[in-house]
Amino acid sequence: MTIHLTKSQIGLDGVPAAETVLSHVDGERGELIIAGEHVADLAGRSGFEGVTARLWNGATGRSLSEANVRASLGAARQRAFARLADLLAAARGL
């Protein structure tokens, strides 16, 4: 799969709020393009982890698979859950 990313500087009233090669919004045509694909097409084939992997690959040039993203997010959730009791205790009375 090859992703062709193009840089867009078009913003509200022609004033860009930010520059990116990862997405493009064309409000007049009602188009949102993420990682080189129309968002409706992308959403029909990919979940959160898949889109995250595509954006990471486009932004960094480093290969990251959907499975890697899923595993990393799962590990991060476990670390956060392990700290939850301490965080709730620290927040009591605030």
N, C-alpha and C positions, 0 to 999 in steps of 0.2 A: 504494500500500500504506500502510495506517495501522497504527501500532503503538500499542496502548493499554497503557500501563504503570501499574501500581498499586504503591503503597508498602506493603511488608510489614514488620512488626516482630516476627513470630513466630520464636522461636529454640528452642533446646534447652530443654525444660522451661519454655517461655514466657519465657526470657531471651534477648533478641536479642544476637548477637555483632556484627552490623553491620546497618546499614539500607541498602537499595538499592531502586531502582525498576526495575532492569535484569533481575532474576531473582527467582524465588520457589520455595522448596522446601516441599513438603507431604509430610513423611515418612510420615504416617499413610495417605495415599492413594497414596503412591509416585509423586508427580508432581514433575517439575522443569520449570519454565517459564522460558525465556530469551527476552528481548526480546518478550514477549507471546505466545509460542508454546510448546506442549509440545515438549520436546527431541526426542522421537522423530519428530515431524512436521518439525521444523526440520532435523534431521540427514538426513532423507530427501531434502530439496530443496537444502540449502546446504552448502558446504564451509567450511573454516576462515575463508577470506577473506570469504565472504558473511556469516557470523555476526559476525565482527569488525566489518564495516561496519554491520550492524544495531545492534550494541551502541554503536558510536561515535556513530551518528546519534541514538540514544535518549539517550545521556549528554550530548551537546553541543548537539543540535539542529542541527548542521551536517551537510549532506549529503555523504556519502562513499560511493562506489560500490565494489562488489566488485573491479572492475578497478583502481581507484585503490589499494586495499589490496594487491592482488597486485603491482602495479608498485612500490609503496613497499617492500614486503618484499623483492622481488627486488633493488632498488637497495641496500638495507641489507645483504643477503647478500653482494653484490659488494664493498661497502666493507669488511665484516668479513674476507672472504677475502683482500683486498688487504693487510691488516695481519697476516695469520696468520703469515707467515714471521718478521716482527719479534717478534711475541708469543712464538712458540715459542723463538726464540733467547734472548730475555730470560728465559724460564722454565727454561732449561737449568741444571742443577745445583741447583735448589731442592729 
